[in-house]
Amino acid sequence: MISVRNITKDFGTGPILDNVSIDIKKGESVVIIGGSGCGKSTLLRCMNRLIKPEKGEIYIDGVNILDKNTDIDKVRRKMGMVYQHFNRFSHLNVLENIILAPMKVDGRSREDAEAEAKELLKKVGMGGREKTLISSLSGGQKQRIAIARTLAMHPDVILFDEPTSALDPTMVEEVENVIRCLVMDGMTSVIVTHEMRFAKKIATRVVFLAEKGIYEEGTPEEIFDNPKKILTQRFLYRSRMFEAALEADKLDLFSLVSDMQDFLRRYEVTEHQKRFIPVLCDELLYPLFNAADKPASRINLRLICSETGSNHTMHLNVEGIGSDPLEEPYLDELNLKLLENYAGFVFSKENKDGWEIIIQL
């Protein structure tokens, strides 16, 4: 269906993609992952010529879309694209957003376009919202409307460019569920995402980009459970890690709690663990930074989430203190008891920079 052959793309500072080739077969769900700036979105946008590579060839059903004689608009009618941002007409209602392209581009009657739009809205969980203005919807609802509008053009393949990255974490799952249903129905899909657990669930093939090209690819089990190459292993490990460098004069505990809870939503997490995050800040971080004698000058926090299950671990490297951070004058017996009540275990050990606290959530 899609055949990318030896493409190179350079934005003027050296190639971001160099001699890249990939084939997408009908019915596949190919997920593209990789670090920021590795060329994920660039590769996706080359596939429908939103970006034109300096060299190479790209075939869609045997048609070279880089050929100057190709009618790219005709090709794009069979290639839907869902972006990070919703790109909807905010002054129109939901129904008008969906039927506009089928009527204007495909020449369909309003009656037919409306009938199908209502069915598509049911499919994405938005039935009965036809008259709602786009501007009044949540981010997750807008993205589901974007998917319905794409489906209204009867695409053979849909390209998803970070479809959940602009969403509040609480809305990510509703959009992922819609995409998962499309994939299960056999829709050919190419998905750029930073949500690794989602990628593992929906991919038939995973492509990891690094070093200006495809560094490693395979089934979800091969890439996520047994990656063979070192950069893939490092990337997947770091994707499960939340890091924060905390300093006393710049400490915002409310923001930290929110950020950690948002991060944990991507993983299996219990209600007990969710409640632990504010307790951690109140009963450990606040006392360490506010001790009367030798308070902490800096705490480097790392929350490492388990790939399977909810056995998540937190490491805190505490600098500037004079003694064990889990003892007085930093923590009293009540502080420690509250921490231990929520955590699987809590212990500390001295290191070259000060002390390290290790907590199992």
C-alpha positions, 0 to 999 in steps of 0.5 A, spaced: 500 500 500 505 504 501 512 503 499 517 508 501 524 507 498 531 511 500 528 517 502 532 523 505 530 529 508 534 535 510 531 542 513 538 545 512 542 543 518 544 536 516 539 530 514 534 528 519 532 522 515 537 519 511 536 513 506 530 511 509 525 505 506 519 502 509 513 498 507 506 499 509 501 493 508 494 493 507 491 492 514 497 493 518 498 498 524 505 500 524 507 505 530 513 509 529 516 511 536 523 515 537 526 521 541 524 528 540 527 530 533 528 523 530 524 524 524 517 521 526 513 526 524 517 528 518 517 521 515 509 521 516 508 527 513 513 525 507 508 519 506 502 524 503 507 529 501 506 534 506 513 534 506 517 533 500 524 529 501 530 531 497 531 524 494 527 517 494 521 515 492 514 514 495 509 509 492 501 509 494 498 503 491 503 503 485 503 511 484 509 515 485 507 521 489 513 525 488 513 525 481 511 532 478 505 529 474 502 525 480 495 528 482 497 529 489 490 531 491 487 525 488 491 520 492 490 524 498 483 523 498 484 515 500 489 517 505 486 520 512 491 524 517 489 526 524 494 531 527 496 533 534 492 539 534 484 538 532 484 543 525 477 543 526 472 549 524 470 552 531 465 556 528 461 550 525 457 545 529 459 537 529 455 535 523 457 541 519 465 539 520 464 532 518 459 533 512 463 539 509 469 535 505 464 529 503 460 534 500 465 539 497 470 534 495 466 528 493 460 531 491 455 527 495 448 529 497 447 533 504 442 527 505 447 522 504 453 525 508 448 527 514 446 520 514 453 517 514 456 522 519 451 520 524 453 513 524 460 515 524 459 519 530 456 513 534 462 509 532 467 514 535 462 515 542 459 522 540 452 520 537 447 525 539 452 531 539 451 533 531 448 540 533 454 542 538 459 547 536 466 545 536 468 550 540 464 547 546 467 541 546 473 538 550 480 536 547 478 529 547 471 530 544 475 534 538 480 529 537 474 524 536 470 528 531 477 529 527 477 522 526 470 521 524 471 527 519 477 523 516 473 516 516 467 520 512 472 521 506 473 513 506 480 513 507 484 506 505 489 508 510 490 513 516 496 517 518 496 519 526 501 524 528 501 524 535 494 524 536 494 524 544 500 529 545 495 535 545 490 532 550 489 533 557 492 526 560 485 524 563 482 525 555 488 520 552 484 514 553 478 516 550 481 517 543 486 511 544 480 507 545 477 509 538 483 508 534 484 501 537 477 500 535 479 502 528 485 498 528 481 492 530 476 493 524 482 492 520 484 500 518 491 500 515 494 505 520 501 509 521 501 512 528 506 516 531 506 516 538 510 517 545 505 513 549 509 506 549 503 502 553 498 504 547 503 502 542 504 495 544 497 494 545 495 496 538 501 495 533 502 489 528 509 492 527 513 497 531 519 502 528 524 505 532 527 511 529 534 513 531 541 515 528 537 518 522 533 512 520 530 506 522 534 503 527 530 497 529 523 494 528 519 488 529 513 486 533 511 489 539 513 483 543 520 484 540 521 491 541 518 492 547 519 485 551 526 484 548 529 489 544 536 487 541 539 494 540 542 499 545 539 505 543 532 502 543 533 499 550 535 506 553 529 509 549 524 504 552 527 505 559 527 512 559 520 513 556 518 509 563 522 515 567 519 521 570 525 526 572 525 532 576 531 537 579 528 540 585 531 546 589 528 549 595 528 556 592 524 554 586 520 548 589 512 548 587 509 542 590 503 543 587 505 543 580 510 537 582 504 533 584 500 534 578 506 532 573 507 526 577 500 524 577 499 525 570 505 521 568 503 515 572 496 515 568 500 512 562 501 506 567 498 501 571 497 504 578 492 503 584 488 508 587 493 507 593 499 509 589 495 515 586 494 518 594 501 517 595 504 522 591 501 528 595 503 524 602 510 524 599 511 531 598 508 533 605 511 528 609 518 527 606 520 533 601 517 539 605 520 537 611 527 535 607 527 542 604 525 546 611 529 543 616 532 548 621 539 545 621 542 543 614 536 543 610 536 539 603 539 544 597 537 540 592 533 533 590 534 529 584 527 525 583 526 519 579 520 515 578 521 509 574 515 505 572 514 498 571 513 496 564 508 491 567 504 491 573 504 497 578 511 495 582 513 502 581 520 505 584 522 512 586 529 514 587 531 521 591 538 523 591 538 528 596 544 533 597 546 538 602 544 535 608 548 533 614 545 526 616 540 520 614 534 524 611 529 519 614 531 520 621 530 527 625 531 533 624 528 531 618 523 526 619 520 525 625 516 518 627 509 520 624 512 523 618 516 516 617 509 512 619 505 515 614 510 514 608 511 507 610 503 506 610 503 508 603 509 505 600 511 498 599 518 500 602 522 506 604 530 506 606 536 510 605 543 509 604 549 514 603 552 516 597 558 520 594 553 526 593 549 526 600 544 520 601 539 516 596 532 515 598 529 509 595 521 508 595 517 502 592 510 505 591 
